[in-house]
Amino acid sequence: MLAGLVVAATLLLVVGPRAARALGRPRSPAASAPSLSRVSGSQQRPATRQRAETPSASPSPSRSGAYRVVGLGDSVPAGDECDCTSYVSLVGRHEAQRRGGSAVVANLAQGGLTTAGLLDQLEDSSVRHQISAANLVIVTIGANDFDPDPVADDSCRAPDVSCFRSTLRQQAAQLDAVLEKVDGLLGDRSATVLITGYWNVFLDGDVAAANGDDYVRNSIALTQTENAQIAAAAQARGATYVDLLTAFKGASGTKDDTPLLADDGDHPNAAGHAKIAEALESVLASR
């Protein structure tokens, strides 16, 4: 009898702890589920998106559903001299609607910005944050690198525009560095980078014509050279060049674009921004 009681007690002691552990098992999958979810989420992102310049709280376009656009460059994308919506926002809204979503636009363009200035801007953590989450980056930069004062001089005569060659050489390396940095911030995630040329890096339309034939001829020659350099930089870094000279001045390059310009003859007006947006959207639609 005593031996039986001892056996029973021993069995109770053994079964009790096992039963307790068994009761704990059903909670294990639930407790580990968040961990599995986080792992799954991180596996959907390329490793390059987890670099220091991309904070963990950065919104992911694929997860939020928003179409994110970043504008970079000078007073042209900034919308200076035009009380209107910049082409950066126009394109963002149109593309988001085309995809059935909403647009989040960060237009970081600044009046007076040079290519060297844009390189400096790309070191700013908040700018890098915005680019790293973008679906589309639109860049217009380069015109402010050139001094307009000698454009009508003999040393700047078309087609050689020799007085600007030193600036062009320096700018070539800077453009490459800009696009390299943007590409690095986007990482392996699918995104589009569009970089535009100019219809004129200086004044155009009636305002330019008032400065004489040499001014018009030499400024157009410089613009064509500049556009070719921007296009080459885009091709080298996998970006897409968008031709604005043809958009503003037609295939012949001689169309009067005064109706697309603000009163200063330097910046696009509302019709000009709409024309640039149309050129950008045409490129995006063909991709």
N, C-alpha and C positions, 0 to 999 in steps of 0.2 A: 504493500500500500504506500509506504513511504517512498519506495523507489519510483512508483508511478507518479506521485506528486512532484518529485524532483524532475522527472522527464518532462512533465506538462509545463512546469515553470520554465524550464530551459527552452522549450519550443516557443513559449510566449515571448521570451526575451529576444529570441532570434527573429521571429516573424514580425514583431512590432517595428523595429527599425527598417526592415525591408519594406514593410507596408508604407511607412512614412516616406521613404525615398520614392516608392512607386507613385505616391500621391503627388510628388513634386514633378514628375516627368511631363504630365500634360501641360504644365506652365512653360516648359523649356522652349517649345516652338514659338509660342507667343512672345516670349521675352527676347528671342533671337531674331524675330521678324524685322524690327527696325534696323538691326545691323545688316541683315541680308539686303534690305531695301537700299540702304546707303551704299553698299558695295555695288549693287546693280546699277545705281545711278552714276557712280564714279566710273564704271566700266563703259558707260555710254559716251563719256567725254574723252577725247584724246589727251594724252599726258601733257601736251603742251599747253592746254588750257588751265592747268593747275599751277602755272608759274606764279612768281611773287607779284607780278604786275596785275594779275587777275584775282581780285579778292573773292573769297568763297561765296560772299553774298551777291556777287555780280549776277544779274538776271540772265538766264539762258534763253535766247530767242526760241529755241525749239520747245522749251518747257513752258514759257509764258504765253506763246502764241502771238506776241507782238512782232511786227516787222521793224527792226531797229536800223536807223540811218544816222550816220555821222558825216557832217560837212566840215571840210578842212580847207584853209586857204586864206585869200585876201579879201578885199572889200567887195569883190564881185559876188562870191557866194554869201558874204555877210549881208548883202542887200543894201549897201550904202547908196545914198542918193535916190532911193526908191522907197516910197511909202507903200510897200507891197509885200507879198509873200515871196520869199526867196525860192529859187528853183530847187534848193535842197529839200525844203518842206513840200513843195509841189510834187516832186518825184516820190518822196516818202509816202505821201497820202495816196497817190495813184497806185503805186506798187502794192501797198497794203490792201487797198480795195480790190485790186486784181487777184490777190491771194485770199480774199475773204477775211482779212484780219484788220487790226488797228496798227497805226504807225506811232512809233516813238522816235522823235527826231531830236538830235543834239547837234545844232549848228554851231561849231566851234571856230568858224572863220572869223578873222579879225582884220579890220581896215588897216592898210599899210604894211601888212605882213609880207616879209620876204621869204625866199626858200630857206635861208639860214635861220630865220625866225621860226619857221614851221618846224625845223629840226629841233630847235630848243623847246618848242611847245610840246613836242612828242616825248619829252622827258618828264612832263607833268603827270603825276599819278592819276589825277582825275580824268585827264585826256586819255591816257592809256586804258583806264577802266572802261570808258565809253567805247573805244575802238575795239577792245577785246570782246565785246558783246554784240558787235554790229553785224547785221546781215549785208549792209551796203555802206561803202565809204566813198564819198564824192570829194574829189580834190581839184581845186583850181588855184595854181600858184605859179609865180615866176615873173609877172609883169613888173613888180616893184623892185626887182633886182637891177633894172636898167635906169640910167639917168637920162631923162628926156631932153635935157638942154642941148646936147650936140646933134640931135637927130637930123637937123637940116644942114649940117656942116658937110663939107666935101669928104672928110675922113669917114663919114658914116654913109657915104653914097651907096645906093643899091647897085648891084646885088650883093656886094662883098660885105657891107656894113662892118668894116674892119675895126671901127672904134669900139664895137661891142664884143669883139672876139674873146677878150680876156674874161669878161663877165660870163660869157656863154660857157667857156671852159670850166670856170669855177662852179657855175650852176649845174653843169652836167653831173658832177660828183655829188652835189647836194641833192639833186632830184633822185638819184639812185639811192642815196642814203635814206631819204624820206620814204620811198616805196619799200625799201628793205625793212625799215622799222614797222611800217603799217602791216606788212605781210607777217612779220614776226609776232606782232601782237594778235593777229587773227589766228595764228597757229594752224593746226590741221583742220579746223572747222570750216565748213563750206561758207564762203562769203564772196562778195563781188567788190572789186575796187575799180572805180571809174575815175580817170583823170582827164580833164578837159584841156583843150588849147584855148586860144583867144581869137577873137575877130580882129583885135588890134591891141597890142600891148600899151599903146599910147592913145591919144585922142583919135576919134573917127567921125565919120559923117560930116555934117555941115561945119561943125566946130573945127575939125581937122583941116578941112578945105580952106578955111579962113587963114590958116598958117602957111599956105603956099604949096606948090606942087612938090618941091623937094621934101617937105615934111611928110606929105601923104605917101610919096613913092618910097622913101626910106623907112618909114614906120611899117609899111606893109611888108617890105623886104625883111625887116627884122622879125616881124610877127611870123612870117612863113618859116624863117630859120628857127625861131623859138618853138613853133608848133612841131617841126620835124624833130627837134631835140626832145620834147616832151613825149612824143609818140615813141621814139626809140627807147627812152627810159621805161615807158609802160611795157613795151614788148619784152625788154630784158628782165623785168620783174613779174611778169604774168598778170599785169593790170591791163585794163582796156582803155585805149585812147578814144576820146570823143571830139570830133572836129566841129568847132564852133565858127570857124571862118566861113565855111560853106553854108552853115545854117544861117548866118547873118548876111553874107554877101553873095550867095549863090555860087553855082559851079564855076562861073567865070571869075569870081572874086571881085567883081566891079559893081555889084548892086549897091545902091545907096541904102545904108542901114540906119539912117537918122531916125526913122520912126521907132526903132528898137532901143534907142538910147535916151538916157536922162538929159537934162538941159546942159550938163557939163560936158557932154560928148565923150565921156570916159566910162560911165557905168550903164548897165542895162536898166531900162524902165520896166514897168509891169509887163509890157508886151515882149521885151527882151528876155525877162526871166521865164516867161511862158515858152518862148522859142528855145531857150536852153533846156528847159524841162522836156520839151518835145524831142529834142535831139538825144537826151539821155534815155528817155523812155523807149525810143526807137531801138537803141542799142540793147537795152535790157530785154525788150520783147523778142529780139532775135537770138537770145542766148538759149 
